[in-house]
Amino acid sequence: MTINDEIKYIGKSIQGYSRPLSYDKNKVMVKVRNGIKLACKNNQSVDVYARSENLSMEFEKLNIIEAYEQALIQLVRPEWNSHIQK
């Protein structure tokens, strides 16, 4: 998810677009929800990008999607991914 072309959050979803579009109801994603609300209030561009599930496969208990997500988070370090270590 980006705000004015700056990556703010990276996360996987098995629900497709229903997850990012339901942050207003998600009690766990408070930082993301508040960030989206503030961006909208300030007339900033909020964009959600999705990658095809085609990467999904398991190889000896290695979840490719999970590894891809974690690698992107460590590389980009989006400010709304509060579980990353700085």
trRosetta pair geometry for C-beta under 8 A, 3 or more apart (Angstrom, degrees):
i j d omega theta_ij theta_ji phi_ij phi_ji
1 7 7.5 108 74 -153 43 59
1 8 5.5 -53 97 62 90 96
1 9 4.4 8 43 56 110 99
1 10 7.8 -156 17 -70 69 37
1 20 6.3 169 -78 -140 120 129
1 32 7.3 84 55 -149 156 110
1 36 7.8 -51 170 -82 144 104
1 46 7.1 -6 -175 -171 100 85
1 47 7.0 166 -155 86 54 51
1 48 5.3 -16 -105 -103 83 68
1 49 7.4 -167 -80 19 35 74
1 80 7.5 -30 68 54 118 148
2 5 5.6 10 165 -128 136 16
2 6 5.9 148 -158 65 87 33
2 7 5.4 -48 -95 -90 87 44
2 8 6.3 140 -122 4 31 88
2 45 7.7 -2 109 111 92 94
2 46 7.5 166 86 -152 51 41
2 47 4.8 -6 57 57 97 100
2 49 7.3 39 -4 -11 104 109
3 6 5.7 -28 66 58 72 92
3 8 5.2 44 1 -33 101 136
3 35 7.0 -114 -47 162 144 104
3 39 4.7 -118 -131 -112 122 142
3 44 5.4 31 -172 135 95 133
3 45 6.9 145 -160 80 45 60
3 46 5.8 -12 -102 -100 72 68
4 39 7.8 -153 -17 -145 89 113
4 44 5.2 -68 -42 -165 102 106
4 45 5.4 114 -81 47 51 93
5 45 7.5 32 -28 80 68 127
5 47 7.8 33 -80 23 46 134
7 10 6.8 14 178 -51 118 96
7 76 5.2 -39 94 179 148 140
7 78 5.0 -96 131 -94 90 109
8 32 7.7 133 127 -123 111 76
8 35 6.0 175 171 153 145 150
8 78 5.3 93 161 -170 17 113
8 79 6.0 -44 -145 50 69 87
8 80 4.7 48 156 -2 85 120
9 32 5.4 39 -78 -110 160 111
9 35 7.7 151 -33 72 119 150
9 78 5.2 179 -80 133 24 148
9 80 4.0 -45 -74 79 97 126
9 81 6.0 143 -132 -52 62 78
10 69 6.3 167 141 -157 104 76
10 72 5.0 -152 -174 114 160 118
10 73 5.1 -153 70 -78 127 78
10 76 6.4 110 -27 59 138 137
10 78 5.5 151 -6 3 87 138
10 81 6.1 -16 42 -64 79 135
11 19 7.8 -123 108 133 119 137
11 69 6.8 44 -138 -152 28 126
11 81 7.4 174 -60 -101 91 98
12 65 5.5 98 -127 158 149 112
12 66 7.1 -82 2 -88 157 51
12 69 4.8 -78 -35 -75 108 145
13 16 6.4 -134 111 -11 114 11
13 18 7.8 -174 163 61 136 69
13 19 3.9 -141 -133 22 143 153
13 20 7.1 -117 -29 -27 159 81
15 18 4.4 -83 150 63 112 107
15 19 4.6 124 67 -41 114 95
16 19 7.2 153 73 7 32 91
16 50 7.0 23 -156 -136 66 151
17 20 6.2 -61 -155 47 54 98
17 21 5.5 38 155 -11 83 120
17 48 6.9 109 -132 117 89 142
17 50 6.7 -75 -70 -56 81 144
18 21 6.0 -70 -139 51 27 104
18 22 5.8 15 165 -15 66 121
19 22 6.2 -74 -143 40 21 101
19 23 7.9 54 156 -58 57 74
19 26 7.9 48 -163 -65 69 143
20 23 6.4 -10 -164 -33 42 107
20 48 4.5 139 125 -132 157 142
21 48 7.4 -93 -57 -5 76 170
22 25 5.0 -42 176 39 89 110
22 26 6.1 100 118 -36 83 99
23 26 5.2 -55 -138 29 43 118
23 29 5.3 -87 -142 100 91 135
23 32 5.3 -105 -148 115 138 109
23 33 4.6 -171 151 -87 99 77
23 36 5.9 105 86 13 143 152
24 33 6.0 130 -97 -140 38 109
24 36 7.8 -103 -64 86 79 134
24 37 7.8 106 -102 -67 91 104
26 29 4.3 23 111 29 127 108
26 32 7.7 -3 79 70 129 118
26 33 6.5 -170 64 -58 89 121
27 30 7.2 4 -179 -60 42 89
29 32 4.2 -33 171 41 105 118
29 33 5.5 114 109 -27 86 94
30 33 5.7 -57 -142 39 28 112
30 34 6.1 24 162 -15 66 110
31 34 6.1 -57 -144 40 25 107
31 35 6.2 27 156 -20 61 111
31 80 5.1 170 123 -145 111 80
31 82 5.6 130 7 -41 159 125
32 35 5.7 -59 -148 37 28 113
32 36 6.3 28 156 -19 65 106
32 80 5.0 90 -85 -179 74 135
33 36 5.9 -57 -150 35 28 109
33 37 6.4 26 154 -17 64 108
34 37 5.7 -54 -145 38 32 112
34 38 6.2 32 156 -18 66 107
35 38 5.8 -55 -145 38 29 109
35 39 6.2 29 156 -19 64 108
35 80 5.6 -84 1 -90 161 127
36 39 5.7 -55 -147 37 30 111
36 40 6.3 27 156 -17 65 107
36 46 5.8 69 -139 -132 82 152
37 40 5.9 -57 -148 38 29 108
37 41 6.2 31 154 -22 64 108
38 41 5.6 -53 -145 35 31 114
38 42 6.3 14 158 -5 65 111
39 42 6.0 -68 -147 48 27 100
39 44 4.1 -86 -165 65 82 118
39 45 7.8 -65 171 65 117 24
39 46 5.1 114 112 -68 138 106
40 43 7.5 34 -176 -78 34 27
40 44 7.3 -85 -63 48 24 75
40 46 6.4 -34 -65 -14 82 136
51 55 6.8 7 136 1 121 127
52 55 7.2 124 89 -7 74 81
53 56 4.9 -20 178 -1 80 126
53 65 7.7 -20 -143 -85 64 135
55 64 5.2 -141 158 120 88 121
55 65 5.7 126 101 -80 107 74
55 68 6.0 7 152 -23 153 159
56 63 7.9 -16 -143 -166 71 81
56 64 6.4 -177 -120 61 26 106
56 65 5.2 0 -95 -39 77 121
57 64 5.5 31 52 3 70 133
58 61 6.6 11 -177 -99 110 17
58 62 6.5 152 -158 66 61 49
58 63 5.9 -23 -103 -93 87 58
58 64 7.4 -140 -85 -8 37 85
59 62 4.9 -24 66 52 79 107
59 64 7.3 62 7 -52 101 99
62 67 6.4 10 179 -37 95 137
63 66 3.9 55 92 13 114 116
63 67 6.5 163 86 -13 60 85
64 67 5.7 -58 -146 40 31 110
64 68 6.1 34 155 -22 67 108
65 68 5.7 -55 -145 37 29 113
65 69 6.3 31 155 -20 64 106
66 69 5.8 -54 -147 35 29 112
66 70 6.3 24 157 -14 64 109
67 70 5.9 -57 -145 40 29 108
67 71 6.2 30 156 -20 64 108
68 71 5.9 -56 -146 36 27 111
68 72 6.5 26 156 -17 62 107
69 72 6.0 -60 -152 37 28 109
69 73 6.3 27 154 -19 65 108
70 73 5.6 -53 -145 36 32 112
70 74 6.3 29 158 -16 66 107
71 74 6.0 -57 -147 39 29 108
71 75 6.2 27 155 -18 64 111
72 75 5.7 -59 -144 39 30 111
72 76 5.9 1 168 4 69 115
73 76 6.6 -67 -131 50 22 91
73 77 7.0 75 169 -85 56 36
73 78 6.8 -75 -132 20 70 93
73 81 5.2 -158 -143 170 112 168
73 84 5.4 -159 158 -84 112 128
74 77 7.1 15 -161 -64 23 77
74 84 7.0 179 -87 -143 55 121
77 81 7.4 -135 -161 57 37 120
77 84 6.1 -166 -130 120 70 156
77 86 7.3 84 -152 -115 128 69
78 81 4.7 87 70 -2 93 105
78 84 8.0 119 51 2 63 145
81 84 4.9 48 117 -13 108 114
